[in-house]
Structures are given as structure tokens and as C-alpha cells.
């Protein structure tokens, strides 16, 4: 059976429009016409502290919709897709430390020029140099020199919506991630498929709207790329305040979401194997509770029943040292009772429920 998804557009025309918008039209975040490419939430405290060490020019030309920086990244190799002027790269450089490495990839020369102009300034401020910036397209990371299974973590901040070839993009992400590696992104999503004519509008594209994936197509594209279970951490509505933009595309509902996925052989449903996970309270940024997604909050020291996918995410990723997972998949008990459908208190009281 053929699954219908958003039809393709002219990739070269889209790329040229995006490069022009971010390289020439926008000179600072004040030039944006909507809130889509603006952070919807305040960053966590440790990220806010790291932001204080980022150069003013880099900060002024930041266009993002969230804070796609997960915890427990010390020593990790991180790839930032669509890094722009490098704000998130320079934050991550501090969090991964001198034993870690951060690679930023972007296709816009003007943005990369700003990022590269301040590498020495940041290295002096941090006391080490662990960031590099490469020109390239997120759909062709091999051309940017990113090898198979070479990255622990892929992040992106309101950029994936700009890609004209999302199946190829997510396939590349899964290729470069190590087994157990994590994709952690903030981006704009739509509640329906957007007509092709609007998806080639340069302003709507640049404002991170018309390239937004329909949420169900995102799930399908990720499944085709090898990830059957994507988790949502947060969702915020996007308001279209600009008159002409609202007139053109106001019939679409947009949200800013932060999502995570792992390069693991997961099932497409939450299955029950009688497994239990206990958070050890050892992630420095989250000493009292660990949030896997918007309805999995693990309180330190409190055992919680989990589905097989959640158990694998915790035990098969870099979070493994921070959890005690008991049980295997020898005995199957059917579907796991998923949290949101079974009750609204799952996240509040620490009862684990899956997507």
C-alpha cells in the first residue's frame, strides 16, 4: 500500500529562497515577521548560564523556536543541523566540555561567516577549542564529511522545516547517528499538509511556516527512516500576528514542538514486558526527576513500570548509567497501557505511560 505524504517541491528553488532570506533579508531576529522562529520557552538554567558566554553578534542573529539541548552531553560528539551563526554550537561546546566535540553544518555563507569570525573569541573564553563549522546541506551530510555512525547526538533549532527533501534528511540523520544515538530537535509542525504553491513562497518559507511537516507525516517519515517511536517533550502554539502572512496561511494550525528520537530497533506500538525503570538521580541538570517526554517523568529513586520501547531508550542510550532497568522481553503481556489516554495525571504522579 502506498502511503500519501506531502508531495515534493523544487528543492533548488527552496534552498535558494532560504539562503537569500537568512543571508540577505534578515539582519537580526528583530526582522522576523512572526513568532515561529522565536524561542517559545525560557531555556533551562544551565543553558541560560552558558548563553552568557556567547558573543553578542552571534546572539543577535539567532533564529530558533526552542532550546534543543538535552541533558547529559558531557564528552559527546554533537552535530547541529542548520547551525546558523552558531549560538547553540557555542552553548553545547561548554556543555560537552573539552573531551567533547561540536560540528555545525549550514548552507548560508553569511551565517557561517559570523559563526567562524568568533571561534577564537569563544575558545579563549572557554579555555579550549572544540567547535568547527562546515558548509553543507542537511540532506547530504556525507558531502559535509559526516561519516556513518560517527555522532552521539544530532540537534537542530527550527531548521528541519526548511528542508525541501525531508525523507532524505531524516535518512541522513539516522545514518550519521551511532547506535543508541539521539535526535533532539525543536521545530515547527503543521496540523495538515500545506499546498505546494505556499511551500514555495519565500517569505512563508523563511518564516518557518510553509515548510512545516504535517505531524502525522513526520511520524511516517521517521518510521521510514528507521525510527518507529518519536517522543514529544513540549508543544506550544504559534500565533500568526502579521496580516498578510495570516491571510495566506492562517487556515493552518502551527505548533512549536521539541521532540526526541533514538537510533534503536523499537516497535511501532508500546508493548508490555513487565519491565521497571528507576531513575538514579545522577543527571546533574535533573537531580530530582528526569523527563523523557511530556508524560514520562521519572522521580529519583521511584520505580516505574515502562513499555519495551521506553526501557530500550533508557538502557540503550547514553542515559543508561543514570537508570536501573529491570526485566527483559522474555514474557509479553500485550499492549502497555499508554498514559495520556488512560488518565491525565501520568506526568504529574510519575506513572509511566508511553506514546
C-alpha positions, 0 to 999 in steps of 0.5 A: 500500500502506498502511503500519501505524504506531502508531495515534493517541491523544487528543492533548488528553488527552496534552498535558494529562497532560504539562503537569500532570506537568512543571508540577505533579508534578515539582519537580526531576529528583530526582522522576523515577521512572526513568532515561529522562529522565536524561542517559545520557552525560557531555556533551562538554567544551565543553558541560560548560564552558558548563553552568557558566554556567547558573543553578542553578534552571534546572539543577535542573529539567532533564529530558533523556536526552542532550546534543543539541548538535552541533558547529559552531553558531557564528552559527546560528539554533537552535530547541529543541523542548520547551525546558523551563526552558531549560538547553540554550537557555542552553548553545547561546546561548554556543555560537552566540555573539552573531551567533547566535540561540536560540528555545525553544518549550514548552507548560508555563507553569511551565517557561517561567516559570523559563526567562524569570525568568533571561534577564537573569541569563544575558545579563549573564553572557554579555555579550549577549542572544540567547535568547527563549522562546515558548509553543507546541506542537511540532506547530504551530510556525507558531502559535509564529511559526516561519516556513518555512525560517527555522532552521539547526538544530532540537534537542530533549532527550527531548521528541519522545516526548511528542508525541501527533501525531508525523507532524505534528511531524516535518512541522513540523520539516522545514518550519521547517528551511532547506535543508541544515538539521539535526535533532539530537535525543536521545530515547527509542525503543521496540523495538515499538509500545506499546498505546494504553491505556499511551500514555495513562497519565500517569505512563508518559507523563511518564516518557518511556516510553509515548510512545516511537516504535517505531524502525522507525516513526520511520524511516517517519515521517521518510521521510514527512516528507521525510527518507529517511536518519536517522543514529544517533550513540549508543544506550544502554539504559534500565533500568526500576528502579521496580516498578510502572512495570516491571510495566506496561511492562517487556515493552518494550525502551527505548533512549536514542538521539541521532540526526541528520537533514538537510533534503536530497533523499537516497535511501532506500538508500546508493548508490555514486558513487565519491565521497571525503570528507576531513575538514579538521580545522577543527571546533574541538570535533573537531580530530582526527576528526569523527563523523557517526554511530556508524560514520562517523568521519572522521580529519583529513586521511584520505580516505574513500570515502562513499555519495551520501547521506553526501557530500550531508550533508557538502557540503550542510550547514553542515559543508561548509567543514570537508570536501573532497568529491570526485566527483559522481553522474555514474557509479553503481556500485550499492549502497555497501557499508554498514559495520556489516554488512560488518565491525565495525571501520568506526568504529574504522579510519575506513572509511566505511560508511553506514546 
